[in-house]
Amino acid sequence: MVPMPDLLGTQELAALLGIKPRTISAYLARGIVLPAPCARLACGPIWARRDVEAWQQSKACQRRDAI
């Protein structure tokens, strides 16, 4: 397996979350909660992998607590 980079564009974020890149774009357009990008470049938003992983952990904890 190829290691994920520390910075993620839309393609990498989608791969990490197991969804399609166009789903990320749709979520952003609709204001659906995603981790906040650490930067916005001409190519689009950029996320820090550690922020995304922390966000995933918090979402998993919320789901467990709701059960």
ABEGO torsion letter per residue (X at the ends): XBBBBABBBAAAAAAAAGBBAAAAAAAAAAGBBBBBBABBBAAEBBBBAAAAAAAAAAAAAAAAAAX
